[in-house]
Structure formats: structure tokens, C-alpha cells
Amino acid sequence: MWLDYLPFMLGTQESQEEGMKSSLITQRKRTAHWLFRCCLSCFISEKPSSAEDTELTEIVMTPMSNPETNQSSSTSEPISPKSSSEIPSIPLSAPAKKKKKKAKKGLLIANSVVEGLQLLGSGKETTVVNVKSIPIELPKVSTFRLDIRNKPKFVPLKYWNQRYSIFSKYDSGIMMDEESWYSVTHEPIAKHIAELCKGAQLVMDGFAGAGGNVIQFAHYCQTVGVEIDPNRIEMLKNNAKKYGVLDRIKCVQGDFLEVAKGEGPVDVLFMSPPWGGPDYVKSKKYNIFAHITPDITKIMEVCNETTKNIILYMPRTVNPAQIVQLFKYMPNIERKVEFQLYCFGNKIKTVGCIIGEMVKVDSNEVAKLMLDRMKIPKYLPKDKNAAVVAFGQEIEENGFNFALAKACAAKKPNRNRKKNKISKAEPAAV
């Protein structure tokens, strides 16, 4: 086949003489153009199968134009493509690829629940959930490059620049080890959490560490700080002395699971158990059952016997559904949770999970949400507005757990009554 096209590619004697006059660049362009047309002719069938193939065939069949004069060459002839019987047709258009679904961006807690009052779960596992965004203002302290000379070698620069946000009195002799730099609650957040416990008489921090939260609790009430590491107990005492609240803190060295029952009961139990190191930030979905040590279920069982109010300090990627699942291990705690999203600007830093009686919500609004999901129980008025008021009053007086259990029990049919009706309908045996 290529022998038939050699006269066109190399040209006759006259064309060669003319080619000598033209520039070498023009000859190379013409030769490359003819080679391209010959290659395409091998893959295009005589009867094109699509509009794209038809346009491509017309391009190949038209004579080549002279780039200098923009006129068709007199020596060019149309190239006849091979028949479809000799070469099978190849589709030039590739099949369309399926578009992959883009994953939802954002935090798990922000995508799972909405801001405001709502209910999670169903039946006896229904839980009242309230979500709030809490803006936190960082201290405006300027840091200089000269301060890097005082930075300990084991402290990353990221945490060193946040030292006044962790402890505002850092320069007065605050002590922290390597783990404390990324585990201590920032002081503005710790102050906000401590303000929630103003009316309490005794607060316990189950994992006190270097004392970030214990020091702030001590400004409002008597505090018990439990820590298993003896070195951190000394750090806690030193830091509390710098803030002038050491006389209001009882430092207890030991395992929380063993010590808490002996120190209780307490009004509020705050806990920020180890999250699994700074790598927790990389996980898009933080699993409290896999990452927290000791076992979170055992921690909740101890809390169930020690207090009625719990504050869990969790990462920003915590799963709200897993927090609700913890009520299986603390049946004595009211099924009410308030998720407080602590924000630095537009960014969520951490999440505070307020659990128990200290969560204040409108009882009538909770009653309305409950009756929207279920039929009005028989012991309540048939009118919905009157039923909401009566159900709300019962939640206010007896608690949400009692009202929920009573409403769920009223939904179940009495099997003993059905058996009695069947036995009465049966004829007496002769």
C-alpha cells in the first residue's frame, strides 16, 4: 500500500526540482501531512458509522493545500480508503465515564445534627439533644521570634505559639510535660465550662492532667482532681498555686475507675480522657469506643454511680450517635445532651457534651416534639395542645426518663386483657 503513495510523498522529477527551490521546512510539513493522512485512511471505513467519522473522512479525502499559496496542489489525488470488509471499523469516541459522587465536606457533628432542639433515637432510646455554637475569643498576645530560644525541644512550634491560650500565666512558672501541651484544655474554653458549674458544690475532674480545667473549676466551687501519673500531680499542684486556688483543690493520685466511687457522689463530673494522641485530627470520624483509653463504657458505668451530671470534652469530629449510645451504660442519668461547639472564628475547635439534669430545655417544646412522633397516650387529654401542656408538666416534675418510659408503656397493648377476652368467648367444655 505504501508503494502506491510513494510518488505522492516523494514527488516526480518536476516536483523535486520545485521542492529544491522551496524551503526545507515546507517540505517537512508537506511530508508529515501526507503521512498523517495515509495513517488515518487505514482506520476509516468506506461507510462511516458516525458524524465524527464522516467529518474526519472528508478531511482526509480533500486535497492538501499549499501552505504558501493556500491553493490545492495539482499533484495531489484523493486517497481511497480500504473497504470495511478488509479492516474492521474502530469507534473513535470513547464511552462516557460515570461521575463519582463527591463526599460531603464538613464535620461529622455538623452534618449529623442541626443547631437547636431535636430528638435522636426512637422508642425508649429517645434522647433530647440541643446543639449550640459557642464563640471563643483567644487572648491577643503578640509572639516574637526571640521567644523561640526559650521553647523546649520537645514542643512543636504550633503549640508553642498557643502557650498563652493554654495558660495565660505561662511566664509565671507553669509546668507541662510533652503530652500536656496538646491535651490541656485551652483556658478560654475551660473558663466557659467552669461557668456552667457555678451552682455546684463539688466538681470532680476524672483525668486532671496538668490542671487546665481543675484550676478554672476551683474559682467557683470545691474541686477534686484525679490523676494516675504522680509527675502530673506535682504539675497540677504547681500550676494551681500560680493561680492561687490550690487550697480549693483536692489532688488524688490513682486510677479513676477505682478512686471515683470513694470520692463521690459529686454534683458534676468532668472528663477529658486521653483521645489517642495528636493523630486524632487525621480521622474524619472519631470513634470513642476505639480510641479512648480506658474503655469509655467502663468510665460511663462509674459515672452512673457517682453523679447525675456529666461533661465530656471531645474532639470536633465526634459522632453524636455514639454519645447517645452511652446511655445504655448509665440508666440513672437523664437522657438529655447538649452539644456545645467551641469555635475559634468560623472553625470548630472542640465539642463539649453536657449530659444529665444540668441540661436546661423547654419541657413543653420537648413534649411537642415527642407527641409529633407518636400517638397521644390514653392517659393524656385527646386535644393535642392540652396533651402537650400535660406531658410537658410531667417532664418538668418527674424528669424526662420517667415520662418517656410511661409514654412507651402506654403504647403497648395489654396481652392479659386479650387472653381474658378469648377465654370468655370460648364455650364451656361439656
C-alpha positions in Angstrom: 0.0 0.0 0.0 2.8 2.4 0.9 4.4 1.9 -2.6 1.2 3.4 -4.2 1.7 6.5 -2.1 5.4 7.0 -2.6 5.0 9.1 -5.7 2.8 11.5 -3.7 5.2 11.6 -0.8 8.5 11.9 -2.7 7.1 13.6 -5.9 8.1 13.4 -9.5 11.3 14.9 -11.1 9.5 18.2 -11.7 8.2 18.3 -8.2 11.6 17.6 -6.8 13.1 20.5 -8.8 10.3 22.7 -7.5 11.0 21.4 -4.0 14.6 22.4 -4.2 13.5 26.0 -4.6 11.2 25.8 -1.6 12.5 25.8 1.9 13.3 22.7 3.8 10.7 23.5 6.5 7.9 23.5 3.9 8.9 20.0 2.6 8.9 18.6 6.0 5.5 20.0 6.7 4.1 18.5 3.5 5.6 15.1 4.1 4.3 14.9 7.6 0.9 16.0 6.5 0.8 13.2 3.8 1.9 10.6 6.3 -0.8 11.7 8.8 -3.5 11.4 6.0 -2.2 8.0 5.0 -2.3 6.6 8.5 -5.8 7.9 9.1 -7.0 6.3 5.8 -6.2 2.9 7.2 -8.5 3.2 10.2 -11.5 4.8 8.5 -14.1 2.6 6.8 -15.8 3.3 3.5 -19.1 3.8 5.2 -18.6 5.9 8.3 -20.6 5.0 11.4 -20.9 8.4 13.0 -20.9 12.1 12.2 -17.4 12.4 13.7 -16.1 9.7 11.4 -17.8 11.5 8.4 -16.0 14.8 9.2 -12.7 13.0 9.6 -13.1 11.2 6.3 -13.8 14.5 4.4 -10.7 15.9 5.9 -8.6 13.0 4.6 -10.3 12.9 1.2 -9.7 16.6 0.4 -6.5 17.5 -1.4 -3.7 19.1 0.5 -3.4 22.9 0.3 -0.1 24.6 -0.3 0.8 26.5 2.8 2.5 29.2 0.8 -0.3 29.9 -1.8 -3.3 28.5 0.1 -4.2 26.6 -3.1 -4.6 22.8 -3.6 -1.6 21.0 -5.1 -2.0 19.9 -8.7 -0.2 16.6 -8.0 -2.4 15.6 -5.1 -5.1 13.0 -5.6 -7.8 11.7 -3.2 -6.8 8.7 -1.3 -9.4 5.9 -1.4 -9.8 4.2 2.0 -9.9 0.5 2.4 -13.2 -1.3 2.4 -14.9 -2.2 5.7 -14.6 -5.9 4.9 -10.8 -5.8 5.0 -10.3 -3.6 8.1 -12.9 -3.6 11.0 -14.1 -0.2 12.0 -12.8 1.2 15.3 -15.1 3.7 17.2 -13.3 7.0 17.6 -15.4 8.3 20.5 -14.7 6.8 23.9 -17.6 5.7 26.2 -18.6 8.3 28.8 -17.3 7.7 32.3 -19.6 7.6 35.2 -19.1 10.6 37.5 -18.2 9.7 41.1 -20.3 11.0 43.9 -18.4 13.7 45.8 -18.2 13.1 49.5 -19.9 15.6 51.8 -17.5 18.1 53.2 -17.5 19.3 56.7 -17.5 17.9 60.2 -19.4 14.8 61.3 -21.3 16.5 64.1 -22.1 19.5 61.9 -23.6 17.2 59.2 -25.4 14.8 61.6 -27.4 17.3 63.7 -28.8 20.8 63.2 -28.5 23.7 65.6 -31.3 23.8 68.1 -33.5 21.4 69.9 -34.2 18.0 68.5 -34.7 14.3 69.3 -32.4 11.4 68.4 -33.3 7.7 68.6 -36.7 6.1 68.9 -38.8 4.4 71.5 -37.2 4.0 74.9 -33.9 5.2 73.5 -35.2 8.6 72.5 -32.8 11.3 73.7 -33.3 15.1 73.9 -30.5 16.8 72.0 -29.7 20.5 71.9 -26.9 22.0 69.7 -25.2 25.4 70.4 -22.3 27.2 68.8 -20.2 29.0 71.4 -17.7 31.6 70.0 -14.5 31.6 72.0 -12.2 34.7 72.0 -8.5 34.0 72.1 -6.2 36.2 74.1 -4.5 38.9 71.9 -0.8 38.3 72.8 1.9 39.1 70.4 4.7 36.5 70.0 8.2 37.4 68.9 10.8 35.3 67.1 13.2 35.9 70.1 10.8 33.7 72.2 11.7 30.6 70.2 15.0 30.5 72.1 13.0 29.6 75.3 11.0 26.9 73.5 11.7 23.4 74.8 13.0 21.0 72.2 10.1 18.5 72.5 7.4 21.2 72.0 6.3 21.8 68.3 6.2 25.4 67.2 2.4 25.1 66.7 1.8 24.5 70.4 4.5 27.0 71.5 2.6 29.8 69.8 -0.6 28.8 71.6 1.0 28.8 75.1 -0.8 31.9 76.4 -4.1 30.4 75.1 -3.4 27.2 77.1 -2.2 29.1 80.3 -2.4 32.9 80.4 0.1 32.8 83.3 2.6 30.7 81.4 5.5 33.0 82.1 5.0 32.8 85.9 6.3 29.3 86.0 3.7 26.9 84.6 4.8 23.3 84.3 3.8 21.0 81.5 5.2 17.7 80.0 5.1 16.7 76.3 1.6 15.2 76.4 0.2 18.2 78.3 1.0 20.6 75.5 -1.6 19.0 73.3 -4.0 17.6 75.9 -4.7 20.5 78.2 -8.0 22.4 77.5 -7.4 25.9 76.3 -8.0 28.4 79.1 -10.9 30.4 77.4 -12.8 27.1 76.8 -12.0 25.9 80.4 -13.4 29.2 81.8 -16.7 28.7 79.8 -17.1 25.2 81.0 -16.4 26.2 84.6 -19.1 28.9 84.4 -21.7 26.1 83.7 -21.0 24.7 87.2 -21.5 27.9 89.2 -24.3 26.4 91.4 -22.4 23.2 92.1 -20.8 22.5 95.5 -18.4 19.7 94.4 -16.9 19.0 91.0 -14.6 16.2 90.0 -12.2 16.1 87.1 -11.5 12.4 86.4 -8.4 13.0 84.2 -6.9 16.2 85.7 -3.6 16.2 83.9 -1.7 19.5 84.4 -4.8 21.1 85.8 -6.2 23.2 82.9 -9.9 22.5 83.9 -9.4 21.9 87.6 -7.9 25.4 88.1 -11.0 27.0 86.5 -13.5 24.9 88.4 -11.8 25.9 91.7 -12.7 29.6 91.1 -16.4 28.6 91.6 -16.5 25.6 93.9 -14.6 22.8 95.7 -12.9 20.5 93.2 -11.4 17.0 93.2 -8.6 16.3 90.6 -7.9 12.7 89.9 -4.7 11.8 88.1 -2.9 8.5 87.8 0.6 10.0 86.9 2.5 11.2 90.0 4.5 13.7 88.0 1.4 15.4 86.7 0.1 15.6 90.2 3.1 17.8 91.0 2.5 19.8 87.9 -1.2 20.3 88.9 -0.2 21.5 92.4 2.4 23.9 91.0 0.0 25.4 88.4 -2.9 25.7 90.9 -0.5 27.6 93.2 0.4 30.1 90.5 -3.4 30.8 90.0 -4.0 31.0 93.8 -6.6 28.2 94.0 -4.6 25.3 95.5 -6.5 25.4 98.8 -9.8 24.7 97.0 -8.4 21.6 95.1 -8.1 18.0 96.5 -5.5 16.2 94.4 -6.0 12.4 94.3 -3.4 10.1 92.7 -4.9 6.9 91.3 -7.0 5.2 88.6 -10.3 7.0 88.0 -12.2 3.7 87.7 -11.1 2.7 91.2 -10.9 6.1 93.0 -14.1 7.9 91.7 -16.6 5.9 93.8 -14.8 6.6 97.0 -14.7 10.4 96.3 -18.3 10.6 95.2 -21.1 11.5 95.0 -20.4 14.7 93.2 -22.6 17.3 91.6 -20.8 17.4 88.3 -18.2 15.0 86.8 -16.0 16.5 84.1 -13.9 14.1 81.9 -11.5 14.6 79.1 -10.0 11.1 78.8 -7.0 10.5 76.5 -8.1 10.9 72.9 -5.2 8.7 71.5 -2.6 11.4 70.8 -2.5 14.3 68.4 -3.1 12.0 65.4 -6.8 12.1 66.2 -7.1 15.1 64.0 -6.4 13.0 60.9 -9.5 10.8 61.5 -12.6 12.1 59.7 -14.9 10.1 62.1 -13.6 9.9 65.6 -14.6 6.6 67.2 -14.9 6.9 71.0 -15.2 3.2 71.5 -11.9 2.5 69.7 -9.6 5.5 70.5 -10.4 6.5 74.1 -8.5 4.8 76.9 -9.6 3.4 79.4 -12.7 1.8 77.9 -15.4 4.5 77.6 -18.1 2.1 78.6 -16.4 1.3 81.9 -16.0 5.1 82.5 -19.7 5.6 82.0 -20.6 2.8 84.4 -18.6 4.5 87.1 -20.3 7.9 86.3 -23.7 6.3 86.6 -23.0 5.5 90.3 -21.1 8.8 91.1 -23.1 11.7 89.7 -26.2 13.0 87.9 -24.4 15.4 85.6 -21.5 14.7 83.2 -19.4 16.9 81.0 -17.4 15.1 78.2 -14.8 17.1 76.4 -14.5 15.6 72.9 -12.7 16.2 69.6 -14.6 18.2 66.9 -15.1 15.0 64.8 -17.0 13.2 67.5 -20.1 11.2 66.4 -23.3 12.4 68.1 -24.9 9.0 67.7 -22.1 7.3 69.7 -22.6 9.8 72.6 -26.3 8.9 72.6 -25.3 5.2 72.7 -23.5 5.8 76.0 -26.9 6.0 77.9 -27.0 2.2 77.7 -24.3 2.2 80.4 -25.8 5.0 82.6 -29.5 4.3 83.0 -29.7 6.7 86.1 -28.7 9.7 84.0 -31.4 11.9 82.3 -31.4 11.3 78.6 -30.6 14.9 77.7 -27.5 16.0 75.8 -26.3 19.5 74.8 -23.5 19.7 72.2 -21.6 22.9 72.6 -19.4 23.6 69.6 -16.5 25.8 70.7 -15.5 27.9 67.7 -12.4 30.0 67.1 -13.7 32.3 64.5 -15.5 30.1 61.9 -13.6 27.0 62.8 -14.9 24.4 65.4 -12.1 23.6 67.8 -13.6 21.1 70.1 -17.0 19.9 71.4 -18.4 19.8 74.9 -21.1 17.2 75.6 -23.2 18.3 78.6 -25.2 15.3 79.9 -27.9 14.9 82.5 -30.1 17.2 84.7 -27.9 20.3 84.1 -29.2 20.5 80.5 -31.9 23.1 80.6 -34.6 22.8 77.9 -38.2 23.9 77.5 -40.3 21.0 78.7 -43.3 22.0 76.6 -41.2 22.1 73.5 -39.8 18.7 74.2 -43.4 17.4 74.8 -44.5 18.8 71.4 -41.6 17.1 69.6 -42.4 13.8 71.4 -46.2 13.9 70.5 -45.4 14.8 66.9 -43.5 11.4 66.6 -46.1 9.2 68.4 -49.7 8.9 69.1 -51.1 10.7 72.1 -51.1 8.2 75.1 -54.5 7.4 76.6 -53.8 8.9 79.9 -53.3 12.3 78.3 -56.1 14.6 77.0 -57.2 13.9 73.5 -56.7 17.5 72.4 -53.1 17.9 71.3 -52.5 21.3 72.8 -53.8 20.2 76.2 -51.8 16.9 75.8 -48.6 18.9 75.2 -49.1 21.0 78.3 -49.9 17.9 80.5 -46.9 16.0 79.1 -44.6 18.9 79.5 -45.7 19.3 83.1 -45.0 15.7 83.7 -41.5 16.0 82.2 -40.8 19.1 84.4 -41.9 17.3 87.6 -40.8 13.7 87.2 -38.0 14.0 84.7 -37.7 13.0 81.0 -36.8 9.4 81.7 -39.9 8.8 83.8 -42.2 10.5 81.3 -40.6 8.6 78.3 -41.0 5.2 80.0 -44.6 5.9 80.9 -45.5 7.0 77.4 -43.8 4.0 75.8 -45.6 1.6 78.2 -48.9 3.1 77.3 -48.4 2.3 73.6 -48.0 -1.4 74.2 -51.3 -3.4 74.3 -52.2 -5.4 77.4 -51.8 -9.0 76.5 -53.5 -10.3 79.6 -56.8 -8.5 78.6 -56.7 -10.2 75.2 -56.3 -13.6 76.8 -59.2 -12.9 79.1 -61.4 -11.9 76.2 -60.5 -15.1 74.3 -61.2 -17.3 77.3 -64.6 -15.7 77.8 -65.6 -16.2 74.1 -64.8 -19.9 74.2 -67.7 -22.2 75.0 -67.6 -24.1 78.3 -66.4 -27.7 77.9 -69.1 -30.4 78.4 
